[in-house]
Amino acid sequence: MLAEARELIFASVTTSLVIAAVQGIICGGAFAIVGLDSPVFWGIVMAFFFLSLLPGGGRVASMDSRAIWLFSTGQLGSRNHP
């Protein structure tokens, strides 16, 4: 039973790390496509800082804060960001 529990924990952690990397790559690419500054930085924040272990954690920290900032500065939908 302990061996099976160890395998399950290893599989869960490994899967979380792979999902975190994929999430960072996809979201960093999305930031680059829409022209936001520092897409690599925000991709790393989403992937490795939160490691996708907190549901919505990476998204809330980066995408929502960027959307609020763009909306408050009147640049929503604009490709000319400072």
N, C-alpha and C positions, 0 to 999 in steps of 0.2 A: 504494500500500500504506500509506503514511503517513497519507493522508487517511482511509482506512478505519479505521486504528488510532485516529486522533483521534476519529472518530465513535463508535467502540465505547467508548472511554474516557468520552466525554461521556455516552453513553447509560447506561453503568454507574453513573456518579456521580449522574446525575439520578434514575435508578431507585432508588438507595440512599437518596437524600434523600426521595423520595416515600414509600417504604416506612417510613422513620424517622418521618415525620409521621403516617402512618396508625397505626403501632404506638403512638406516644405518645397519640394521640387515643383509640384503643380501650382501652388500658391505663389511662389517666387516667379514662376513663368507667367502666371496671370498678371502679376504686378508689372512685369516687364512689358507684356503685350499692351496693357492700358496706359503705359508710360509713366507710372509712378516712380519717384526717385527711390533709390536703394532697394531694388527688388531682391538682391542676394541677401542683404541684411534681414529683411522681413521674412524671407523664406527660412533663414536659419533660426530666427526667433520662433517661427511657427513650428519648425521641425524639432529643434533640439532643446529649446528652453522649456517648452511644455510637453515634449515627447508624446503628444497625442494622448496622454493618460488622463487629462482633464477634459471631459466632453466639451467641445467648443472653446477650450481655453486659448489655443493658438489663434483661432478665428476671432474671438472677442478682443484679444490683445492687439492684433494687428489690423485686420480688415475693418472691424467696426470703428476703431479709433481713427483710421485713415478716412473712412467714409464720413464720419462726423467732422473731421478737420476739413475735408474738401467741401462739404456742404456749408460749413460755417464761413468759409472764405470765398464762397461763390464760384468754386471751380468744378463743381460736379458736372461731369460730362465733358470737361475740357481736357485737351491733351497738352496744354501749355501750363505745366506746373512749375512752381519756383524751385 
